């Protein structure tokens, strides 16, 4: 990050060297926005690549620059090749790429007037030629014209931060802003020795802020406040029962019956803004926390205070999993020669996977001047092809392709469906360079029929199930040591940061307990227990069934059938262990533990961010102070249970229609036979 900042600072010095220094420039902030974590390739003539970045509403952008890192094929003709950059569809810079197979960098100023608040689209169009010809002439044996865009490519923004307008909505956007989060300038604070309701409310708030965070690069912070530190962050949210608030905060709150009301109030204190959620009634305080997890509702709070009573509705709408979804509402047009792709993002809860009889119907039309011996369309799911179809002149005005989604793709959670067109012109492989021809258009009649099922194995591969089910909190019980320190709060924040990234709303149930509760009230819940062997009773009670067990005094993990552990090394490990709950069948327990609270917090970092989740799998993971992560699977792998015949029939509309018709025909046949038999009997009776 420091190298990138230095690089962009040098770029801006060059871009503004002729401009006089003003106060606004001196107070400006630089923030580099990485466009992709993966290397991207452009191949074939007139290939394009799009990436997106976000500009928060509280930024006043003064200057912007793109730092593009690329490598071009060494056989390209530099004087025949070019790359053009577009911002929101408008070109702003072109250059001829250095074609030597080495990494190169270019800097380009982005006109501020092309940028918009919210989502911005950067398009890189590469026309890399490997032969000297004024026509786009790419024989099959010479398709080696490529340009790679490296992950270090970024947009650097120079901006001033607009004054806070005094509303809860504006404060919320800044708290979860990408610049705020990346610099750890915000925190949720709770009283030291927090009560359970305070932690529950804070957990909901953390999940909401995590969902609102665009970049999701760091976990939301939660720390216990004290008089010396609670105003240490520029953006602070305090969640506390009213009688536990600092006196100078209580003085700014109105006198009211805090046992019947909660409030979320923005106030100015000690030179900074603080958002306070408080009540003396625990259930109302939790409701205030759930309000902060409802981003849509908070976006409507254009004032500095809102009240919550028992009648206030703060719930997000129930999550719907639509079995029939349109891929596009208005239609999408693809233009240009050769390979053209349009992708559609499909949101699906993490615990759901695609089951039998799911299918995609693509409805489209295309130009009639194609070479129909070589033009085709391919459907892909998560970039894996599921089928293709040749284009034909007869169907150019109205074509379609319907394909089942293969079950063996094992698609779970969010996924993409892509339509990839090969638009070849009938011109002996050569055509004039016209980006608007040929074309294909995907119509709004394109549909996805989606059938899903639960993924119920207790594995980190399926996490956060069962703590989230269909996007809502699923009877979550968090059991903490009675004595909590900063590491405990860090671990809780890490856990709920990731849960918040997957959560689709604030409904469901979260409960916090201390390990000394009588009667084990977490029996009918999915348990997350945090703490070391010596701190947390649940960890001690479950030691015999843990995959990585502690020695008798809890000072170190001991060896097992998967891993040999040196006694000294075992004393500085953290572990995540995922198993069936020992308290109630049908529920799960996740132990976030270690030989001390700092090691439990270290383990919790493995489940803090969605982008790091790929590092863990199986049902037990250990990590050490050097960052070495080892994942294991202890539970035996069960054979997948096939869907019942009835389930398959219910998912197959064609079979269901056929069977319904067959039953109706059979019913008519039976009725006819009964009528014939009755008629025959009546005749015989009449003759008698």
Secondary structure, 3 states (H helix, E strand, C coil): CHHHHHHHHHHHHHHCCCCCCCHHHHCCEEEEEECCCCCEEEECCCEEEEEEEEECCCEEEEEEEEEEEEEECCCCCHHHCEEEEEECCEEEEEECCCCCCCCEEEEEEECHHHCCCEEEEEEEEEECCCCCCCCEECCHHHCCCEEEECCCCEEEEEEEECCCCCCHHHHHHHHCCHHHHHCCCEEEEEECCCCHHHHHHHHHHHHHHHHHCCCCCCCCCEEEECCCCCCCCCEEEEEEEHHHCCHHHHCCCCCCCCCCCEEEEEEEECCEEEEEEEECCHHHHHHHHHHHCCHHHHCCCCCCEEEECCCCCCCCCCCCCCCEEECCCCCEEEECCEEEEEEEEECCCCCEEECCCCEEEEEEEECCCECCCCCEEEEEECCEEEEEEECCCCCCCCEEEEEECCHHHCCECCEEEEEEEEECECCCCEECCCCCCCEEEECCCCEEECCEEECCCCCCCCCCCCCEECCEEEEEEEEECCCCCHHHHHHHHHHHHHHHHHCCCCCEEEEEEECCCCCCCCCCCEEEEECCCCCCHHHHHCHHHCCCCECCCCCCECCCCCCCCCCCHHHHEEEEEEEECCCCCCCEEEEEEECCHHHHHHHHHHHCCHHHHHHCCCCEEEEECCCCEEEECCCCCCCCCCCCHHHHHHHCHHHHHHHHHHHHHHHHHHHHHHHHHHHHHHHHHHHC
